[in-house]
Amino acid sequence: MARPAAPVVRTSRARALAARLVAQQLDARVPAVRDLAVLDVGLAETPYGSARVAAAARAEGDVADVGRPDGPFPAAWALRGAPHAHRREDLPALARAVHPVSDEDVRARLTSPQAAGGRDLGLEAWRLVTAAVRAVVAEHGGVVAKGDLSRGASDRVPASLTHWCASCDAQHLSALTFQPAGLQAGLVLDTSARALLLRSTPDWPEDLGVPAPRALSGLLRRLVDLHGPVAPGDLAALVGTSARVLRAVLPDDLLPVEVDGRATLATPSLVALLEDPDVEARAAGTVRLLPPGDPWLQSRDRAVTVPEPARRREVWRMLGNPGAVLAGTEVVGTWRAKAGPRRAAGRRDDVTASLFLDQPGGVRAALEDEARRVALARGADDVGLLVGPA
């Protein structure tokens, strides 16, 4: 007998964003980085160093270890094959969760203008690429430059999985094809050298097991917790697969939510936040400088996050995204930081915030503290803040 449909929860954009902000722990900093809920799905490390700034926006504790390959929060090619910082002990479970669950899922994740393979792309191709990546890393003693990994893996897979790259003057795997295999092979990223290095994780399981839809389902639940209320298509985009693939593995306890009439889904815990009478008040005092790629900016409903098209174009650019100035639940401007020269007393960073509209004095005063936190997260000892119109 079919379970009766859950009643639809109806809410507003303001309340939905307030619940998301609280779920992402932007309303009040937690004591330590390890306590960050967003680490369950990863802190984007693009450009490198962004994950530390995103952590500093949510945690009081030291963020220096975030993204370090030998630390407790290394970065790996995780969701969508993109660099994300995670708790080290979470990486094997995460590798299982981001593993495709079907041939159709592989094609949805890996097909791109640069990828080759067509019908050859599937779980067997994924297995071959992962095995090739493992072999190259082992051949290099557990540490390999990205370029060497690409060339070595390309030489070990069928030619049908590679494409001709005119800029490299070589036949090789698309980055979108071999990067997602990096986590399956237990690789973490090391940006300390001039060229990106990949380092193998000690005691990495030889076999992560058969792709388990329930592992992906668990990851989806956490993504909905942190990015919801979310439409199925936007959730699929967060994973990098298709909505059709996603429908088969959606958690069965997700609840329908209408956000100003738009159909979305939420977890029971997020619905509880939506129904919390104080949730908007909890979010109202937030002022943060969020880096490019921050979880707040990763949500795919950009027209909800930033309704004005001209402002969206300022926040999300084709190249070189700035950071975002967040006041309450609204993106009220952008910011950039520039590292100054090293001095005997340390380094001073200059942070420039460009506001879409003039802000109250309380917001401007809070930006001074936020700029200091950004500078410390970036490794500077001092900061200069310039606030002006966009």
Salt bridges, closest charged atoms under 4 A:
ASP27 OD2 - ARG282 NH2 3.49
ASP40 OD1 - ARG87 NH1 2.68
ASP40 OD2 - ARG222 NH2 2.75
GLU60 OE1 - ARG373 NH1 3.30
ASP65 OD1 - ARG68 NH1 2.64
ASP70 OD1 - ARG68 NH2 3.14
GLU89 OE2 - ARG34 NH1 2.42
ASP90 OD2 - ARG87 NH1 2.91
GLU104 OE2 - ARG244 NE 2.65
ASP105 OD1 - ARG109 NE 2.93
GLU124 OE2 - ARG127 NH2 2.58
GLU139 OE2 - ARG156 NH2 2.75
ASP148 OD1 - ARG151 NH2 2.53
ASP190 OD2 - ARG199 NE 2.63
ASP225 OD2 - ARG222 NH1 2.77
ASP234 OD2 - ARG262 NH2 2.72
ASP253 OD1 - ARG221 NH2 3.17
GLU258 OE1 - ARG10 NE 3.43
ASP276 OD2 - ARG282 NH1 3.55
GLU280 OE2 - ARG15 NH2 3.29
ASP294 OD2 - ARG58 NH2 2.83
ASP301 OD2 - ARG20 NH2 2.83
GLU308 OE2 - ARG311 NH1 3.55
GLU314 OE1 - ARG317 NH2 2.75
GLU330 OE2 - ARG13 NH1 2.84
ASP349 OD1 - ARG347 NE 2.96
ASP349 OD2 - ARG378 NE 2.63
ASP350 OD1 - ARG348 NE 3.21
ASP358 OD1 - ARG364 NH2 3.13
ASP369 OD1 - ARG372 NH2 2.70
ASP369 OD2 - ARG373 NE 2.98
GLU370 OE1 - ARG29 NH2 2.68
GLU370 OE2 - ARG288 NH1 3.85
ASP382 OD2 - ARG348 NH1 3.76
